[in-house]
């Protein structure tokens, strides 16, 4: 069934008209480039440091927001 072009924007019509393509032999949800070194110790350390940094920064943001909230309630 083809959508009516008058009801949809031009870019959406083109997007719906093009078929979805996947690489042959790849399962849905599989890593796109297997064997790229993601299982190396260096990559694991880098991911752990990055995750720690993100958790630390988000924790600091939560603390600042909580402090501002408590200060607002104290007034």
C-alpha positions in Angstrom: 0.0 0.0 0.0 1.5 3.3 -1.0 0.8 6.4 1.1 -0.8 9.4 -0.5 1.9 11.9 -1.2 -0.4 14.8 -0.5 -0.8 13.8 3.2 2.8 13.3 4.0 5.9 15.6 3.8 8.2 15.0 0.8 11.0 13.7 3.0 8.8 11.2 4.9 7.3 10.0 1.7 10.7 9.2 0.3 11.7 7.5 3.5 8.6 5.3 3.5 9.1 4.4 -0.2 12.7 3.2 0.2 13.0 -0.5 1.3 14.8 -1.3 4.6 18.2 -3.0 3.9 20.3 -5.1 6.2 23.6 -6.7 5.5 23.2 -10.4 4.6 24.1 -12.8 7.3 23.8 -10.4 10.2 21.2 -11.0 12.9 19.1 -8.2 14.3 20.9 -6.6 17.3 24.3 -8.0 16.5 27.3 -5.8 16.7 27.9 -4.2 13.3 31.7 -4.7 13.2 32.6 -7.9 15.1 36.3 -8.3 16.0 37.1 -4.6 16.2 39.0 -5.1 19.4 36.2 -4.2 21.8 37.1 -7.2 23.9 40.7 -6.0 24.5 41.8 -5.0 28.1 42.6 -1.5 26.8 39.0 -1.0 25.5 37.6 -2.4 28.7 39.6 0.0 30.9 38.7 2.9 28.7 35.0 2.0 28.9 35.2 1.6 32.7 36.9 5.0 33.1 34.4 6.7 30.8 31.5 5.1 32.7 33.0 6.2 36.0 33.4 9.7 34.7 29.8 9.9 33.5 28.5 8.5 36.8 30.6 10.9 38.8 29.5 14.0 36.8 25.8 12.9 37.0 26.2 12.3 40.8 27.6 15.8 41.2 24.7 17.3 39.2 22.2 15.4 41.4 24.0 16.7 44.5 23.8 20.3 43.3 20.1 20.0 42.4 19.4 18.5 45.8 21.3 21.2 47.6 19.4 23.9 45.6 16.1 22.2 46.4 16.9 22.0 50.1 18.0 25.6 50.1 14.8 26.6 48.4 12.7 24.7 51.0 14.6 26.2 53.9 13.7 29.8 52.9 
